[in-house]
Amino acid sequence: MVDSPEKRLVSCLAGVMGTTGFPDDSDIDIPIDDRDEGERLAHALADRIHMVAVEDSELAQRLVDQLFVGLDRATDGTFREHLDGAARGLADRALAVSSRG
């Protein structure tokens, strides 16, 4: 049975998710507040995307593009305002492509 890049991505992301939908962190890492928890989860997601990029950079780029588009929709079109530099440029590109397609 041949694994597709998408199946490997799902497996990679599912491997860090517990039954509650949060990364399964065996360390005792109690967040101080909701922002700390959000940052921890963002770092865990970034680590997983990096793992995918090592195997399939095009799939990782599509995933990041979809993430930018989804976050922009969830924030009523204001997501890019929270980004600087290269991240803003990547988001602009992803959003421009999304609006055309």
C-alpha positions in Angstrom: 0.0 0.0 0.0 1.5 3.4 -1.1 1.1 6.3 1.3 0.1 9.6 -0.4 1.7 12.8 0.9 -1.8 13.8 2.2 -2.0 10.6 4.2 1.5 11.2 5.6 0.4 14.7 6.6 -2.7 13.5 8.4 -0.7 10.8 10.1 2.0 13.4 11.2 -0.6 15.8 12.6 -2.7 13.1 14.1 0.3 11.6 15.8 0.6 14.7 18.0 -3.1 15.1 18.7 -4.7 13.6 21.8 -8.3 12.6 22.1 -9.1 16.2 23.2 -7.8 17.6 19.9 -4.8 19.2 21.5 -1.2 18.2 21.0 -0.3 15.2 23.1 2.5 16.7 25.2 4.1 14.2 27.6 6.0 17.0 29.4 4.3 18.8 32.2 3.8 22.2 30.5 1.0 24.0 32.2 0.2 27.3 30.4 0.1 30.4 32.4 -2.8 31.8 30.5 -4.7 31.3 27.2 -2.1 33.3 25.2 0.7 31.0 26.5 -1.4 28.0 25.5 -2.1 29.5 22.1 1.6 30.1 21.5 2.5 26.5 22.6 -0.1 25.1 20.2 1.2 27.4 17.4 4.8 26.2 17.9 3.6 22.6 17.9 1.8 23.2 14.6 4.8 24.9 13.1 7.0 21.9 14.1 4.6 19.5 12.4 4.5 21.7 9.2 8.3 21.7 9.2 8.3 17.9 9.4 6.0 17.7 6.4 8.2 20.2 4.5 11.2 18.0 4.9 9.3 15.2 3.1 7.2 17.2 0.7 7.8 21.0 0.4 5.0 21.6 -2.1 2.5 19.9 0.2 3.7 22.0 3.1 3.4 25.2 1.1 -0.2 24.3 0.1 -1.0 23.6 3.8 0.4 27.0 4.8 -1.5 28.7 2.1 -4.7 27.0 3.1 -4.0 28.0 6.7 -3.5 31.7 5.8 -6.7 31.6 3.8 -8.7 29.9 6.6 -7.3 32.3 9.3 -8.1 35.3 7.1 -11.7 34.1 6.7 -12.0 33.4 10.4 -10.8 37.0 11.2 -13.1 38.6 8.6 -10.3 39.6 6.4 -8.0 41.1 9.0 -5.5 38.3 9.5 -2.7 39.8 7.4 -2.8 42.9 9.5 -1.2 40.8 12.3 1.8 39.8 10.2 5.1 41.4 9.4 7.7 41.1 6.7 8.0 37.8 4.9 5.0 36.3 6.6 2.8 39.2 5.3 4.2 38.7 1.8 3.4 35.0 1.9 -0.1 35.7 3.2 -0.7 38.3 0.5 0.4 35.8 -2.2 -1.8 33.0 -0.8 -4.8 35.3 -0.4 -4.3 36.7 -4.0 -4.2 33.2 -5.4 -7.2 32.2 -3.4 -9.3 35.1 -4.6 -8.6 34.2 -8.2 -9.5 30.6 -7.9 
